[in-house]
Amino acid sequence: MVNTLPRSPLAPASFPDLPVIEGVRFASVAAGVRYTGRTDVMLAVLAPGTTVAGVFTRSATRAAPVLDCQDKIGQAADEGAAILVNSGNANAFTGRHGAKSVAEICKAVADATGLPTTRVFSASTGVIGEPLPHERITDRIAELNATLDAGGIKAAAEAIMTTDTFAKGAGRQVVIDGQTVSIAGIAKGSGMIAPDMATMLVYIFTDAVVDQPRLQTLLADLTDRTFNCITVDSDTSTSDSLMLCATGASQVDVTQNAAFAAALHDVMLDLAHQVVRDGEGASKFVEIRVTGAANTDDAKVHGLSIANSPLVKTAIAGEDPNWGRIVMAIGKSGASADRDRLNIRFGDILVAENGWVSPDYREEAAAEYMKRQDLVISVDLGLGDGQATVWTCDLTHGYIDINADYRS
């Protein structure tokens, strides 16, 4: 089965030209895990000395590969590492068969690459509850290992797609002490997106030198400000995995470097936005800015309440400036709010202030604004200094069409 979904109208013009990261090579292959006529397995092999950090779904029904990766992250090692990802089957809710599949895949990769199994990480994405035909993957490991290429990151991004309509990549380079440090990342995700950790599948690589504890701390902090601030449909996946690998090939130590952290943040936010722009059936990209909350946590709660509201999202899809639904979403969130201090804007248009519609508000101006593809909804609660920004998309009939036929 080839993904025949039309490319999202919010997609970037093309896959970006990413910097090559010294110390990591990629390969991809069509193994027929579920799809025919498309690549569905990717392998990344990393040089000795690579440090690996990861954050994963907090779902109580985590997939077998997630549990395996969580056990391995943080183990001290001087060896290299490998990451194998398949699409089409999530290897989730598969009991002992799932654990066996992970073990067989990791052993096959370890045998081919000479790595210990403790340094082989795997991930699966796709349909839940069906045994993974792992033999289709292990039969192709030797071919993958023989075709590893430092320039194969775009093909790797394509291999991990499911209902995605475009491959997602982002990269940055930053000069530190006169030397260039590079970052490149890929992601997949378009539905079942409401992260509670990390989100979807995301793999980011850098040639910087970062010790594992600092890499883990940095990843967790930046995740909370990027991937944990997006939502497509309020559903947290069983398979969400985000891994960050530092090969150290540049020999530039960035352990406490603010410029590197800022560049990494930009890559993560870029990828997070691309996931929203590929939201299943999406036609609008929506930024929700919340200010004046009692605290930062409350601001985020309000933002996600607005972003996840089906009534808000369908109004956006219909280009209806129904600000009453924003009021509803704030009121139901559970975070502190005062009706008579509330201000709402659509872009630069003041819609409501001090708990009532603005006397200068004109419905026709707001309706015209709602025709845009990229929208900003701003809410000020007038209670304190808390602020947060979250990103979402609209909810169209296309979402129903995609998910009603997902297993067909």
C-alpha positions as CSV (number, residue, x, y, z in Angstrom):
1,M,0.0,0.0,0.0
2,V,1.4,3.3,-1.1
3,N,0.3,6.5,0.8
4,T,-1.9,8.2,-1.7
5,L,-3.0,11.0,0.6
6,P,-2.6,14.5,-1.0
7,R,0.3,16.5,0.3
8,S,-0.8,18.8,3.1
9,P,-1.6,22.4,2.0
10,L,0.5,23.5,4.9
11,A,3.6,21.5,3.9
12,P,7.0,23.2,3.2
13,A,7.9,23.5,-0.5
14,S,10.5,20.8,-0.2
15,F,12.7,18.7,2.1
16,P,15.4,20.9,3.5
17,D,19.1,20.6,2.6
18,L,20.4,19.2,5.9
19,P,24.0,19.4,7.0
20,V,25.8,16.0,7.0
21,I,26.6,14.9,10.5
22,E,30.0,13.3,10.8
23,G,29.7,10.0,12.7
24,V,26.3,8.9,11.6
25,R,25.2,6.9,8.5
26,F,21.8,6.0,7.3
27,A,20.2,3.3,5.1
28,S,16.6,2.4,4.2
29,V,14.8,-0.4,2.5
30,A,11.4,-1.7,1.5
31,A,10.8,-4.7,3.7
32,G,7.1,-5.1,3.2
33,V,6.2,-4.8,6.9
34,R,2.8,-3.6,5.9
35,Y,3.2,-1.4,2.9
36,T,4.1,-2.3,-0.6
37,G,5.8,0.0,-3.1
38,R,7.6,2.1,-0.5
39,T,10.5,2.1,2.0
40,D,9.4,1.2,5.5
41,V,12.6,0.4,7.5
42,M,15.5,2.7,8.3
43,L,18.8,2.1,10.0
44,A,21.1,4.7,11.5
45,V,24.6,3.6,12.8
46,L,26.6,6.0,15.0
47,A,30.3,6.1,15.6
48,P,32.1,5.1,18.8
49,G,31.9,7.7,21.6
50,T,28.3,8.8,20.7
51,T,26.2,9.8,23.6
52,V,22.5,9.1,23.4
53,A,19.5,10.7,25.2
54,G,15.8,10.0,24.9
55,V,12.4,10.8,26.1
56,F,9.4,8.6,25.6
57,T,5.6,8.4,25.9
58,R,4.2,8.2,29.4
59,S,1.3,6.1,28.0
60,A,0.4,3.2,30.3
61,T,0.2,1.0,27.2
62,R,3.7,1.7,25.9
63,A,4.9,-0.4,23.0
64,A,7.6,-3.0,23.4
65,P,10.3,-1.0,21.6
66,V,9.6,2.0,23.9
67,L,10.1,-0.2,27.0
68,D,13.3,-1.6,25.6
69,C,14.7,1.8,24.8
70,Q,13.9,3.2,28.2
71,D,15.9,0.4,29.8
72,K,18.9,1.2,27.6
73,I,19.0,5.0,27.7
74,G,21.6,6.3,30.1
75,Q,23.8,3.2,30.2
76,A,27.4,4.2,30.1
77,A,29.2,3.0,26.9
78,D,32.1,3.8,24.7
79,E,30.8,1.8,21.8
80,G,28.8,3.3,18.9
81,A,25.1,2.9,18.7
82,A,22.4,2.0,16.2
83,I,18.8,2.9,15.7
84,L,16.3,0.8,13.6
85,V,12.8,2.1,12.9
86,N,10.0,0.4,11.0
87,S,6.7,1.9,9.8
88,G,3.4,0.1,9.2
89,N,3.2,-1.8,12.5
90,A,3.5,-0.3,16.0
91,N,4.5,-3.5,17.8
92,A,2.2,-2.3,20.5
93,F,-0.2,-4.3,22.6
94,T,1.5,-7.4,21.3
95,G,2.4,-9.1,24.6
96,R,5.4,-11.5,24.6
97,H,5.5,-11.6,20.9
98,G,6.3,-7.9,20.9
99,A,9.3,-8.3,23.3
100,K,10.5,-11.2,21.2
101,S,10.4,-9.1,18.0
102,V,12.4,-6.4,19.7
103,A,15.0,-8.9,20.9
104,E,15.3,-10.5,17.4
105,I,15.6,-7.1,15.7
106,C,18.2,-5.8,18.1
107,K,20.2,-9.1,17.9
108,A,20.3,-9.0,14.1
109,V,21.4,-5.3,14.1
110,A,24.1,-6.1,16.7
111,D,25.4,-9.1,14.8
112,A,25.6,-7.0,11.5
113,T,27.2,-4.0,13.1
114,G,29.4,-5.5,15.8
115,L,27.6,-3.5,18.5
116,P,26.3,-4.9,21.8
117,T,22.5,-5.3,21.9
118,T,22.5,-2.7,24.7
119,R,23.5,-0.1,22.2
120,V,20.8,-1.0,19.6
121,F,17.6,1.0,19.9
122,S,14.5,0.3,17.9
123,A,11.1,1.9,17.3
124,S,7.9,0.9,15.5
125,T,5.0,3.0,14.2
126,G,1.8,2.0,12.6
127,V,-1.2,-0.2,13.5
128,I,-1.6,-1.2,17.1
129,G,-2.4,-4.8,18.2
130,E,-1.0,-6.8,15.3
131,P,2.1,-9.0,15.8
132,L,5.2,-7.5,14.0
133,P,6.4,-9.7,11.2
134,H,10.0,-9.1,12.4
135,E,11.5,-11.7,10.0
136,R,10.7,-9.3,7.2
137,I,13.0,-6.8,8.9
138,T,15.8,-9.1,10.1
139,D,16.0,-10.6,6.6
140,R,17.1,-7.1,5.3
141,I,19.5,-6.1,8.1
142,A,22.6,-7.2,6.1
143,E,21.4,-5.1,3.1
144,L,20.8,-2.1,5.3
145,N,24.2,-2.4,6.9
146,A,25.9,-2.7,3.5
147,T,24.3,0.4,2.1
148,L,24.9,2.9,5.0
149,D,25.5,6.4,3.7
150,A,26.2,9.6,5.5
151,G,23.9,11.4,3.1
152,G,20.9,9.1,3.5
153,I,18.9,11.1,6.0
154,K,16.2,12.2,3.6
155,A,15.5,8.5,2.6
156,A,15.5,7.6,6.3
157,A,12.8,10.3,7.0
158,E,10.7,8.9,4.2
159,A,11.0,5.3,5.5
160,I,9.4,6.2,8.9
161,M,6.3,7.8,7.5
162,T,2.8,6.3,8.0
163,T,-0.1,8.7,7.2
164,D,2.4,11.6,6.9
165,T,2.0,13.4,3.6
166,F,5.6,14.7,3.5
167,A,9.0,13.8,5.0
168,K,10.0,16.1,7.9
169,G,13.5,17.4,8.4
170,A,15.3,20.3,10.0
171,G,18.8,21.4,10.5
172,R,21.0,24.2,11.9
173,Q,24.7,25.1,12.1
174,V,26.3,27.2,14.7
175,V,29.9,28.6,15.0
176,I,31.4,28.0,18.5
177,D,34.9,29.2,19.2
178,G,35.5,29.5,15.5
179,Q,34.4,25.9,14.7
180,T,31.1,24.8,13.1
181,V,28.8,22.5,15.0
182,S,26.0,20.9,13.0
183,I,22.5,19.6,14.0
184,A,20.1,17.6,11.8
185,G,16.8,15.9,12.7
186,I,14.0,14.0,11.2
187,A,10.5,13.3,12.4
188,K,7.3,11.5,11.6
189,G,3.8,12.2,12.9
190,S,0.5,13.6,11.7
191,G,-2.2,11.9,13.9
192,M,-2.4,10.6,17.5
193,I,-0.5,13.7,18.5
194,A,-0.9,15.1,22.0
195,P,2.6,14.5,23.5
196,D,3.2,13.6,27.1
197,M,6.9,13.3,27.0
198,A,8.1,13.6,23.6
199,T,5.9,12.9,20.6
200,M,5.7,10.7,17.6
201,L,9.1,9.5,16.3
202,V,11.9,12.0,16.2
203,Y,15.6,11.5,15.7
204,I,18.1,14.3,16.0
205,F,21.8,14.1,15.4
206,T,24.7,16.4,16.1
207,D,28.5,16.3,15.8
208,A,28.9,18.2,19.1
209,V,30.6,16.8,22.2
210,V,28.0,16.6,25.1
211,D,28.1,14.2,28.0
212,Q,25.1,12.0,28.4
213,P,23.6,13.5,31.6
214,R,23.8,17.0,30.2
215,L,22.4,15.8,26.9
216,Q,19.4,14.1,28.7
217,T,18.7,17.2,30.7
218,L,18.9,19.5,27.7
219,L,16.6,17.3,25.7
220,A,14.0,17.1,28.4
221,D,14.0,20.8,29.0
222,L,13.7,21.7,25.3
223,T,11.0,19.0,24.7
224,D,8.7,20.7,27.2
225,R,9.0,23.9,25.2
226,T,8.6,22.4,21.7
227,F,7.1,18.9,21.2
228,N,5.1,19.0,24.5
229,C,3.4,22.2,23.2
230,I,1.8,20.8,20.1
231,T,-1.4,18.9,19.6
232,V,-3.3,17.6,16.6
233,D,-6.1,15.5,18.2
234,S,-5.4,15.2,21.9
235,D,-4.4,11.5,21.7
236,T,-1.1,10.4,23.1
237,S,0.6,7.6,21.2
238,T,1.7,4.2,22.6
239,S,5.0,4.6,20.6
240,D,6.2,8.2,21.1
241,S,10.0,8.3,21.0
242,L,12.4,11.2,20.7
243,M,16.1,10.5,20.6
244,L,19.1,12.9,20.5
245,C,22.5,11.6,19.6
246,A,25.8,13.5,19.8
247,T,28.7,11.9,17.9
248,G,31.4,14.3,19.2
249,A,33.0,14.3,15.7
250,S,33.4,18.1,15.7
251,Q,35.4,17.9,19.0
252,V,33.6,21.0,20.2
253,D,32.3,20.6,23.7
254,V,28.9,22.4,24.0
255,T,28.0,21.0,27.4
256,Q,27.2,24.5,28.8
257,N,26.9,26.5,25.5
258,A,23.8,28.7,25.1
259,A,24.2,29.1,21.4
260,F,24.1,25.3,20.8
261,A,21.0,25.0,23.1
262,A,19.3,27.8,21.1
263,A,20.1,26.1,17.8
264,L,18.9,22.7,19.1
265,H,15.7,24.4,20.3
266,D,15.2,25.8,16.8
267,V,15.5,22.4,15.2
268,M,13.1,20.8,17.6
269,L,10.5,23.6,17.2
270,D,10.8,23.4,13.4
271,L,10.1,19.7,13.5
272,A,7.3,20.1,16.0
273,H,5.6,22.7,13.7
274,Q,6.0,20.4,10.7
275,V,4.1,17.7,12.5
276,V,1.2,20.1,13.2
277,R,1.3,21.3,9.6
278,D,0.9,17.7,8.5
279,G,-1.9,17.1,10.9
280,E,-4.4,14.6,9.4
281,G,-6.8,16.6,7.3
282,A,-5.4,19.9,8.4
283,S,-5.9,23.1,6.4
284,K,-5.0,25.7,9.1
285,F,-1.9,26.1,11.3
286,V,-2.8,27.8,14.6
287,E,-0.6,29.4,17.2
288,I,-2.3,30.0,20.6
289,R,-0.6,32.5,22.8
290,V,-1.7,32.7,26.4
291,T,-0.5,35.5,28.7
292,G,-1.5,36.9,32.0
293,A,-2.1,33.5,33.6
294,A,-1.6,32.9,37.3
295,N,1.5,30.8,36.4
296,T,3.2,29.1,33.5
297,D,1.5,25.8,34.2
298,D,-2.0,27.4,34.1
299,A,-1.1,29.2,30.9
300,K,-0.2,25.9,29.2
301,V,-3.4,24.2,30.5
302,H,-5.5,27.0,29.0
303,G,-3.6,26.9,25.7
304,L,-4.1,23.1,25.3
305,S,-7.7,23.3,26.3
306,I,-8.3,25.8,23.4
307,A,-6.1,23.8,21.1
308,N,-7.8,20.5,21.8
309,S,-11.4,21.7,21.7
310,P,-13.3,20.0,18.8
311,L,-15.6,23.0,18.8
312,V,-12.8,25.5,18.5
313,K,-11.0,23.4,15.9
314,T,-14.1,22.9,13.7
315,A,-14.9,26.6,13.9
316,I,-11.4,27.3,12.6
317,A,-11.9,24.8,9.8
318,G,-15.1,26.6,8.9
319,E,-13.4,30.0,9.0
320,D,-15.9,31.1,11.7
321,P,-14.6,33.6,14.2
322,N,-16.7,32.1,17.0
323,W,-14.9,33.6,19.9
324,G,-17.5,32.2,22.3
325,R,-15.8,28.8,21.9
326,I,-12.6,30.3,23.1
327,V,-14.4,31.5,26.2
328,M,-15.8,28.0,26.7
329,A,-12.5,26.3,26.4
330,I,-10.9,28.6,29.0
331,G,-13.8,28.1,31.4
332,K,-13.6,24.3,31.2
333,S,-9.8,24.0,31.5
334,G,-9.7,23.7,35.2
335,A,-7.0,26.4,35.5
336,S,-7.6,29.8,37.2
337,A,-9.6,32.3,35.1
338,D,-11.7,35.4,35.8
339,R,-14.4,36.1,33.2
340,D,-14.3,39.8,33.7
341,R,-10.5,40.1,33.1
342,L,-10.4,38.1,29.9
343,N,-9.2,39.6,26.6
344,I,-9.2,37.7,23.3
345,R,-7.6,38.6,19.9
346,F,-7.6,37.0,16.5
347,G,-4.3,38.2,15.0
348,D,-4.3,42.0,15.7
349,I,-8.1,42.2,16.0
350,L,-9.3,42.8,19.6
351,V,-12.4,40.6,19.9
352,A,-13.2,40.7,23.6
353,E,-11.9,42.7,26.6
354,N,-12.7,42.8,30.3
355,G,-15.1,39.9,29.9
356,W,-17.2,41.3,27.1
357,V,-17.1,41.8,23.3
358,S,-15.0,44.8,22.4
359,P,-17.0,47.8,21.3
360,D,-14.7,48.2,18.3
361,Y,-15.1,44.5,17.2
362,R,-16.3,43.9,13.6
363,E,-17.3,40.4,12.7
364,E,-16.6,40.9,9.0
365,A,-12.9,41.8,9.8
366,A,-12.5,38.7,12.0
367,A,-14.2,36.5,9.3
368,E,-11.7,37.8,6.7
369,Y,-8.8,37.1,9.1
370,M,-10.0,33.5,9.6
371,K,-9.5,32.8,5.8
372,R,-5.7,32.8,6.3
373,Q,-3.8,29.5,6.5
374,D,-1.7,30.6,9.5
375,L,-3.6,32.0,12.4
376,V,-2.8,33.4,15.8
377,I,-5.2,33.4,18.7
378,S,-4.2,35.4,21.7
379,V,-5.7,35.2,25.2
380,D,-4.8,37.4,28.2
381,L,-6.2,36.3,31.5
382,G,-5.2,39.4,33.5
383,L,-4.2,37.4,36.5
384,G,-0.5,37.2,36.6
385,D,2.7,36.8,34.7
386,G,2.2,33.2,33.4
387,Q,2.5,32.7,29.7
388,A,2.7,29.8,27.2
389,T,2.4,29.2,23.5
390,V,1.0,26.0,21.9
391,W,0.4,25.0,18.3
392,T,-2.4,23.1,16.7
393,C,-4.4,22.7,13.5
394,D,-8.0,22.7,12.6
395,L,-10.3,19.6,12.5
396,T,-11.8,18.8,9.1
397,H,-13.7,15.9,7.6
398,G,-10.4,14.8,6.2
399,Y,-9.3,13.7,9.7
400,I,-12.3,11.4,9.8
401,D,-11.7,10.0,6.3
402,I,-8.1,9.2,7.1
403,N,-8.7,7.5,10.4
404,A,-11.9,5.7,9.4
405,D,-9.9,3.9,6.6
406,Y,-6.6,3.6,8.4
407,R,-6.5,-0.2,8.6
408,S,-8.3,-0.8,5.2
